[in-house]
Amino acid sequence: MRPDGKYDGWGLHVWEDTTATVEWTKPLAQTGVDAGGAYWDVPLKAGAAKVGFIVHRGDEKDPGPDFFADPGRGNEVTVTSGKAEFAYGAPAALSDPPVPAGVARINYYRPDGKYDGWGLHAWEDTTAQVEWTKPLTPTGTNSFGVYWDVPMKTDWKKLGFIVHSGDNKDPGADQALTREMGSQAWIVSGSAAVNTTRPDTSVRTVGDLSRAQAVMLSRDLIAVKPELAQPGAFLTLHAARAGGLKLTGAGVDGGDSLTLEEVEGA
């Protein structure tokens, strides 16, 4: 899975217990692309116990080291771009409810996992009658967070929307999904990006609250160590005016959180 949704040119090098004959310069072409990203169906030898594989584009490997899978633990593995470990099983996105015809789906993720009170204001080419004081309630939950299925006009071109809790907007400005962008968007709390492919929010780095890990350069610009910025991951700033932040296995607990956006060339 690639957070940017760009799979052109990426192939799979495989060896060990496979019947496929693969050269580095001629990797396996993708079998297809589904909701979980691009995938390869690799033919195996009878009694296969070890399969080596590398996702690459030319000499660019993603993430880099050789991978080895044990078919005895499962016949499907998931590789996330930039992550040094793969997981057995299908991508979580494949278990999400499909988008029904005639709707646009807005997916919403909060690092703190607290969705109570958050609704969706929608306008433009939707058939829903929505008031600011009566936002749409989430249609359901999925592997990303919560989502809203917004009914759309047959010839719809644009959906305007705001995720909000009362007068608290997240991230603030009006957002929009056009038909050319697709029928689904993924919104990450604190980020102004309207993602048309699912971003990776699973990367978490266990930190140390007793050490400085970033430098405030200006009121809206923060410099962080390069090793903390993993490809496809979102960096989240946690702050508590009265202190009391706690580091748990699930992340930072307490205070307020804000998703940081990368500034190119800064």
C-alpha positions as CSV (number, residue, x, y, z in Angstrom):
1,M,0.0,0.0,0.0
2,R,1.3,3.4,-0.9
3,P,-0.3,6.5,0.8
4,D,0.1,8.5,-2.4
5,G,-1.8,5.9,-4.4
6,K,0.9,5.9,-7.2
7,Y,1.8,2.4,-8.3
8,D,3.1,2.9,-11.8
9,G,6.5,1.3,-12.4
10,W,6.6,-0.7,-9.1
11,G,7.2,-4.5,-9.5
12,L,8.0,-7.5,-7.3
13,H,11.2,-9.5,-7.2
14,V,10.7,-13.0,-5.7
15,W,12.9,-16.0,-5.1
16,E,13.2,-19.1,-2.9
17,D,10.1,-21.3,-2.9
18,T,8.3,-19.9,-6.0
19,T,7.9,-21.4,-9.4
20,A,8.1,-18.0,-11.0
21,T,11.3,-17.2,-12.9
22,V,12.1,-13.5,-12.1
23,E,15.0,-11.3,-13.1
24,W,15.8,-8.1,-11.2
25,T,15.4,-6.1,-14.5
26,K,12.1,-7.9,-15.2
27,P,10.1,-8.0,-12.0
28,L,6.7,-9.5,-11.7
29,A,4.0,-7.1,-13.0
30,Q,1.2,-6.2,-10.7
31,T,-1.7,-8.7,-10.8
32,G,-4.1,-5.9,-10.1
33,V,-5.1,-3.0,-7.9
34,D,-7.9,-3.0,-5.3
35,A,-9.0,-1.0,-2.3
36,G,-5.9,-2.2,-0.4
37,G,-3.5,-1.0,-3.2
38,A,-1.5,-3.0,-5.8
39,Y,-1.1,-6.7,-5.4
40,W,0.8,-9.6,-6.8
41,D,-0.3,-13.3,-6.9
42,V,2.9,-15.3,-6.6
43,P,2.9,-19.0,-7.7
44,L,4.4,-21.3,-5.1
45,K,6.2,-24.6,-5.1
46,A,4.5,-27.6,-3.4
47,G,5.2,-27.4,0.4
48,A,6.6,-23.9,0.1
49,A,8.1,-22.8,3.4
50,K,10.0,-19.6,2.5
51,V,9.4,-16.8,-0.1
52,G,11.8,-14.0,-0.5
53,F,10.5,-10.7,-2.0
54,I,11.3,-7.1,-2.6
55,V,9.0,-4.4,-3.9
56,H,11.1,-2.2,-6.2
57,R,11.1,0.3,-9.1
58,G,14.4,-0.1,-11.0
59,D,17.0,0.0,-8.2
60,E,14.7,1.9,-5.8
61,K,13.6,-0.6,-3.1
62,D,10.6,0.0,-0.8
63,P,11.3,0.0,2.0
64,G,14.8,-1.5,1.3
65,P,15.7,-4.8,3.1
66,D,14.9,-8.2,1.7
67,F,11.6,-9.7,3.0
68,F,11.0,-13.3,3.8
69,A,7.5,-14.7,4.2
70,D,6.4,-18.1,5.6
71,P,3.4,-19.4,3.7
72,G,2.6,-21.6,6.6
73,R,1.6,-18.4,8.6
74,G,-0.7,-17.2,5.9
75,N,-0.9,-17.0,2.1
76,E,-1.3,-13.2,2.1
77,V,1.0,-10.4,3.3
78,T,0.6,-6.6,3.3
79,V,3.5,-4.3,2.7
80,T,3.1,-0.6,3.5
81,S,5.4,1.9,1.7
82,G,8.3,3.0,4.0
83,K,7.6,0.5,6.7
84,A,10.4,-1.9,7.7
85,E,8.1,-4.7,8.5
86,F,5.3,-6.5,6.7
87,A,2.1,-7.9,8.1
88,Y,0.4,-11.3,7.5
89,G,-3.1,-10.9,6.2
90,A,-5.1,-8.6,3.9
91,P,-5.0,-4.8,4.2
92,A,-7.6,-3.6,6.7
93,A,-9.2,-1.4,4.0
94,L,-10.5,-4.5,2.2
95,S,-12.9,-5.2,5.2
96,D,-14.5,-1.8,5.0
97,P,-18.0,-1.4,3.7
98,P,-18.1,-0.6,-0.1
99,V,-19.2,2.8,-1.1
100,P,-22.9,2.6,-2.3
101,A,-24.0,4.0,-5.6
102,G,-25.2,7.6,-5.5
103,V,-23.2,8.7,-2.5
104,A,-19.9,10.4,-1.7
105,R,-18.0,9.0,1.3
106,I,-16.1,11.3,3.6
107,N,-13.7,9.3,5.9
108,Y,-12.4,11.0,9.1
109,Y,-9.5,10.1,11.3
110,R,-8.6,11.5,14.8
111,P,-5.3,10.5,16.5
112,D,-7.1,10.5,19.8
113,G,-9.9,8.2,18.6
114,K,-12.6,10.5,20.1
115,Y,-15.4,11.0,17.6
116,D,-18.3,11.8,19.9
117,G,-20.0,15.0,18.9
118,W,-18.3,15.4,15.5
119,G,-20.6,15.8,12.5
120,L,-20.5,16.7,8.9
121,H,-21.9,19.9,7.3
122,A,-22.5,19.4,3.6
123,W,-23.8,21.5,0.7
124,E,-23.5,22.0,-3.1
125,D,-24.6,19.0,-5.1
126,T,-26.0,16.8,-2.3
127,T,-29.7,15.9,-1.8
128,A,-29.3,16.0,2.0
129,Q,-30.8,19.0,3.8
130,V,-28.2,19.9,6.4
131,E,-28.3,22.7,8.9
132,W,-25.2,23.9,10.8
133,T,-26.8,23.1,14.1
134,K,-27.9,19.7,12.9
135,P,-24.9,18.1,11.0
136,L,-25.0,14.7,9.5
137,T,-24.1,12.0,12.1
138,P,-21.5,9.4,11.1
139,T,-22.9,6.6,8.9
140,G,-20.6,4.2,10.6
141,T,-17.0,3.2,11.5
142,N,-14.3,1.5,9.5
143,S,-10.7,0.7,9.7
144,F,-9.8,4.4,9.2
145,G,-12.1,6.0,11.7
146,V,-15.7,7.2,11.1
147,Y,-17.3,7.9,7.8
148,W,-20.3,9.7,6.3
149,D,-22.1,8.5,3.2
150,V,-23.5,11.7,1.7
151,P,-26.4,11.3,-0.9
152,M,-25.6,13.1,-4.1
153,K,-27.5,14.4,-7.1
154,T,-27.3,12.2,-10.2
155,D,-25.2,14.8,-12.2
156,W,-23.2,16.0,-9.2
157,K,-20.0,17.9,-9.7
158,K,-18.9,19.2,-6.3
159,L,-19.6,18.4,-2.6
160,G,-18.7,21.1,-0.1
161,F,-18.2,19.9,3.5
162,I,-16.9,20.7,6.9
163,V,-16.2,18.3,9.8
164,H,-17.2,20.1,13.0
165,S,-18.3,19.8,16.6
166,G,-20.5,22.7,17.4
167,D,-18.5,25.7,16.1
168,N,-15.2,23.9,16.3
169,K,-14.2,23.1,12.8
170,D,-11.6,20.5,11.9
171,P,-9.3,21.7,10.4
172,G,-11.1,25.0,9.8
173,A,-11.5,26.0,6.2
174,D,-14.2,24.8,3.9
175,Q,-13.3,21.6,2.1
176,A,-14.5,20.1,-1.2
177,L,-14.6,16.9,-3.2
178,T,-15.2,17.1,-6.9
179,R,-16.5,14.3,-9.1
180,E,-13.1,14.3,-11.0
181,M,-11.4,13.5,-7.6
182,G,-13.6,10.4,-7.1
183,S,-16.4,9.4,-4.8
184,Q,-14.4,9.1,-1.6
185,A,-12.1,11.4,0.5
186,W,-10.0,10.7,3.6
187,I,-9.6,13.6,6.1
188,V,-7.0,13.6,8.9
189,S,-7.8,15.8,11.9
190,G,-5.8,19.0,11.8
191,S,-4.7,18.6,8.2
192,A,-6.2,20.7,5.4
193,A,-5.5,18.0,2.8
194,V,-8.5,16.3,1.1
195,N,-6.9,12.9,0.4
196,T,-8.3,10.9,-2.5
197,T,-6.3,7.8,-1.5
198,R,-6.2,6.5,2.0
199,P,-3.2,7.9,3.9
200,D,-1.2,5.8,6.3
201,T,-2.0,6.7,9.9
202,S,-0.7,3.6,11.4
203,V,3.0,4.7,11.9
204,R,3.7,5.5,15.4
205,T,7.1,6.1,16.9
206,V,7.4,5.6,20.7
207,G,9.0,8.8,22.0
208,D,10.5,10.2,25.1
209,L,8.6,13.1,26.7
210,S,11.7,14.1,28.7
211,R,13.7,15.0,25.6
212,A,13.2,17.8,23.0
213,Q,12.5,16.3,19.6
214,A,11.6,19.4,17.7
215,V,12.5,23.1,17.4
216,M,9.9,25.9,17.1
217,L,11.2,28.2,14.2
218,S,8.2,30.5,14.1
219,R,4.5,30.6,15.3
220,D,3.5,28.1,12.5
221,L,6.8,26.3,11.6
222,I,8.4,23.5,13.4
223,A,11.6,21.6,12.6
224,V,11.8,17.9,13.5
225,K,14.6,15.3,13.2
226,P,14.6,13.6,9.8
227,E,14.5,10.1,11.4
228,L,11.1,11.0,13.0
229,A,9.5,11.7,9.6
230,Q,8.7,8.3,8.1
231,P,7.4,8.1,4.5
232,G,3.6,8.2,4.4
233,A,3.3,8.9,8.1
234,F,1.6,11.9,9.7
235,L,3.5,13.8,12.4
236,T,1.3,14.9,15.3
237,L,2.1,17.8,17.7
238,H,0.8,17.2,21.2
239,A,0.6,20.1,23.7
240,A,-0.8,20.6,27.2
241,R,-0.7,24.1,28.7
242,A,-1.0,22.6,32.2
243,G,1.3,19.7,31.6
244,G,0.2,16.1,32.2
245,L,1.0,14.5,28.9
246,K,1.5,10.7,29.2
247,L,3.1,8.3,26.8
248,T,1.1,5.0,26.4
249,G,1.4,2.0,24.1
250,A,-1.3,3.7,21.9
251,G,0.5,7.0,21.7
252,V,0.4,10.3,23.7
253,D,-2.5,10.7,26.1
254,G,-3.8,14.1,27.3
255,G,-3.7,17.7,26.1
256,D,-4.5,18.8,22.5
257,S,-3.2,17.4,19.2
258,L,-2.6,18.9,15.8
259,T,-1.5,17.1,12.6
260,L,1.6,18.7,11.1
261,E,2.0,19.3,7.3
262,E,5.3,19.0,5.6
263,V,6.6,22.2,4.0
264,E,8.5,21.4,0.8
265,G,12.0,23.0,0.6
266,A,11.9,24.3,4.2
